[in-house]
Amino acid sequence: MVRISVTATLVCLVACAVFLGLSASESVAQRFELATKVGPDLVVQEIIIREEGTEEFHSARVQVKVRNRGGADAGRSVTALIYSNNVAGGATVLTETTPAIPRGAIHDAEFVIEGIAGNLSGMLLGVADAPVAASPTGQVTEGARLMMMSATQKRTDLNNTFGVIFSTQGRALPLRFQNPLFQ
């Protein structure tokens, strides 16, 4: 009887320590997240796929919703959509100039992938504030520069990309893919 109550007490103490540790790490993560959102923070919130045309030959209209979830307005930038349906082959890269996005606002970038035969499938990557010529990063400074890959290549943000692998075969359209950051 004493052995059972000692074991139960130890299990309870360990569980309490674990729960306190988890809640402490969450609060630290929230403080860090809030601290990094002082400036603009562009993220891809959602990707929506629609098809147009006949069953044999059609195009896909892809909408990329870019949200500024930061604490300041974001200047002009470029939104990119990268589509690939072949791991061994190349990718189609489409870009759109994105106007300034006020804090908390959304911009809908729309892209058309032409000449698709049969069902649409593959991988889509939406990139908010995509890298532009003469800059390995985008046009919007989103916070303190972070080191990435090498000492010569710097990134200002690491959450600008959202990707999905999909197929339209047997699926009702439009297909909506919500970024888990917003669920």
C-alpha positions as CSV (number, residue, x, y, z in Angstrom):
1,M,0.0,0.0,0.0
2,V,2.8,2.4,0.9
3,R,4.7,1.4,-2.3
4,I,1.7,2.2,-4.5
5,S,1.1,5.7,-2.9
6,V,4.9,6.5,-3.2
7,T,4.8,5.5,-6.9
8,A,1.6,7.5,-7.5
9,T,3.1,10.5,-5.8
10,L,6.3,10.3,-7.9
11,V,4.3,9.9,-11.1
12,C,2.2,12.9,-10.1
13,L,5.3,15.0,-9.4
14,V,6.9,14.1,-12.7
15,A,3.7,14.9,-14.6
16,C,3.5,18.2,-12.9
17,A,7.1,19.0,-13.7
18,V,6.6,18.1,-17.4
19,F,3.4,20.2,-17.7
20,L,5.1,23.2,-16.0
21,G,8.0,22.8,-18.4
22,L,5.8,22.6,-21.4
23,S,3.8,25.7,-20.4
24,A,7.1,27.6,-19.6
25,S,8.5,26.8,-23.1
26,E,5.2,27.9,-24.7
27,S,5.3,31.3,-23.0
28,V,9.0,31.7,-24.0
29,A,8.0,30.9,-27.6
30,Q,5.2,33.4,-27.5
31,R,7.4,36.1,-26.2
32,F,9.9,35.4,-29.0
33,E,7.2,35.3,-31.6
34,L,5.8,38.7,-30.4
35,A,9.3,40.2,-30.3
36,T,10.0,39.2,-34.0
37,K,6.7,40.7,-35.2
38,V,7.7,44.3,-34.6
39,G,8.2,44.9,-38.3
40,P,6.3,43.5,-41.2
41,D,6.0,39.7,-41.5
42,L,4.7,38.4,-44.9
43,V,3.5,34.8,-45.0
44,V,1.5,32.7,-47.4
45,Q,-1.8,32.1,-45.7
46,E,-3.6,29.9,-48.3
47,I,-3.2,28.5,-51.8
48,I,-6.4,27.9,-53.8
49,I,-6.5,26.0,-57.1
50,R,-9.2,26.3,-59.7
51,E,-9.3,24.8,-63.2
52,E,-10.7,26.3,-66.4
53,G,-11.3,24.9,-69.9
54,T,-12.3,21.5,-71.1
55,E,-11.4,18.1,-69.6
56,E,-8.8,17.4,-72.3
57,F,-7.0,20.7,-72.4
58,H,-7.2,23.4,-69.7
59,S,-5.4,25.8,-67.5
60,A,-5.3,26.2,-63.7
61,R,-5.9,29.5,-61.9
62,V,-3.9,29.5,-58.6
63,Q,-4.5,32.1,-56.0
64,V,-1.8,32.8,-53.3
65,K,-3.1,34.7,-50.3
66,V,-0.2,36.7,-48.7
67,R,-0.9,38.2,-45.3
68,N,1.2,40.7,-43.4
69,R,0.9,39.4,-39.9
70,G,3.6,41.7,-38.6
71,G,3.4,44.9,-36.6
72,A,4.2,47.3,-39.4
73,D,3.2,48.0,-43.0
74,A,5.2,46.0,-45.7
75,G,6.4,47.8,-48.8
76,R,6.2,46.5,-52.3
77,S,7.5,43.1,-53.0
78,V,7.3,40.1,-55.3
79,T,5.1,37.0,-54.8
80,A,6.2,33.9,-56.6
81,L,4.5,30.6,-57.5
82,I,6.6,27.6,-58.3
83,Y,4.9,24.6,-60.0
84,S,6.5,21.2,-60.8
85,N,4.8,18.0,-61.8
86,N,8.0,16.1,-62.5
87,V,10.7,15.4,-59.9
88,A,13.4,14.9,-62.5
89,G,12.4,17.9,-64.6
90,G,12.3,21.6,-64.1
91,A,9.8,23.9,-62.5
92,T,7.6,26.7,-63.8
93,V,8.3,29.9,-61.9
94,L,5.7,32.7,-62.1
95,T,6.0,36.0,-60.3
96,E,3.7,39.0,-59.6
97,T,4.6,42.4,-58.2
98,T,2.8,42.7,-54.9
99,P,1.8,46.2,-53.7
100,A,2.4,47.4,-50.2
101,I,0.4,45.4,-47.7
102,P,-0.7,47.2,-44.5
103,R,-0.3,45.3,-41.2
104,G,-3.0,42.7,-40.8
105,A,-4.1,42.9,-44.4
106,I,-4.2,40.3,-47.2
107,H,-3.2,40.5,-50.9
108,D,-4.5,37.9,-53.3
109,A,-1.8,37.1,-56.0
110,E,-3.3,35.2,-58.9
111,F,-1.4,33.1,-61.3
112,V,-2.4,31.0,-64.4
113,I,-0.7,27.8,-65.3
114,E,-1.4,27.3,-69.1
115,G,-1.8,24.2,-71.2
116,I,-2.5,21.3,-68.9
117,A,-3.6,18.0,-70.4
118,G,-5.6,15.7,-68.1
119,N,-5.6,16.1,-64.3
120,L,-3.4,18.7,-62.6
121,S,-1.0,17.3,-60.0
122,G,2.4,18.0,-58.6
123,M,3.9,20.4,-56.2
124,L,3.1,24.1,-55.7
125,L,5.2,26.5,-53.6
126,G,3.9,30.0,-52.8
127,V,6.7,32.5,-51.8
128,A,5.9,35.8,-50.2
129,D,8.6,38.5,-50.7
130,A,10.5,36.3,-53.1
131,P,14.1,36.9,-53.8
132,V,14.7,39.5,-56.6
133,A,17.6,40.5,-58.8
134,A,20.6,41.9,-57.0
135,S,19.3,40.6,-53.7
136,P,19.3,37.0,-52.3
137,T,16.3,38.1,-50.2
138,G,13.1,39.9,-51.0
139,Q,12.4,43.7,-51.0
140,V,10.8,43.9,-47.5
141,T,13.1,43.9,-44.4
142,E,11.1,41.8,-42.0
143,G,13.4,41.8,-39.0
144,A,17.0,41.3,-37.9
145,R,19.0,39.5,-40.5
146,L,19.4,35.8,-39.8
147,M,22.3,33.7,-41.0
148,M,21.3,30.9,-43.4
149,M,23.3,28.3,-45.3
150,S,26.6,30.2,-45.4
151,A,28.2,33.3,-44.0
152,T,27.8,35.1,-47.4
153,Q,24.1,34.4,-47.9
154,K,21.8,36.2,-45.5
155,R,18.0,35.9,-45.1
156,T,15.7,38.3,-43.4
157,D,12.9,35.8,-42.8
158,L,12.4,32.1,-42.7
159,N,8.6,31.7,-42.9
160,N,7.7,33.2,-46.3
161,T,7.2,29.9,-48.1
162,F,4.3,27.5,-48.1
163,G,4.1,24.4,-50.3
164,V,1.6,21.6,-51.1
165,I,1.6,18.4,-53.0
166,F,-1.7,17.7,-54.7
167,S,-3.8,16.1,-57.4
168,T,-7.1,17.3,-58.8
169,Q,-8.1,13.8,-59.9
170,G,-11.4,12.9,-58.3
171,R,-11.5,16.0,-56.2
172,A,-14.1,18.8,-56.1
173,L,-12.7,22.2,-57.0
174,P,-11.6,24.6,-55.8
175,L,-8.9,23.0,-53.8
176,R,-7.9,25.0,-50.7
177,F,-4.7,24.5,-48.7
178,Q,-4.5,26.5,-45.5
179,N,-1.1,27.2,-44.0
180,P,-1.0,25.5,-40.6
181,L,0.3,28.8,-39.1
182,F,-3.3,30.1,-39.5
183,Q,-5.3,27.1,-38.3
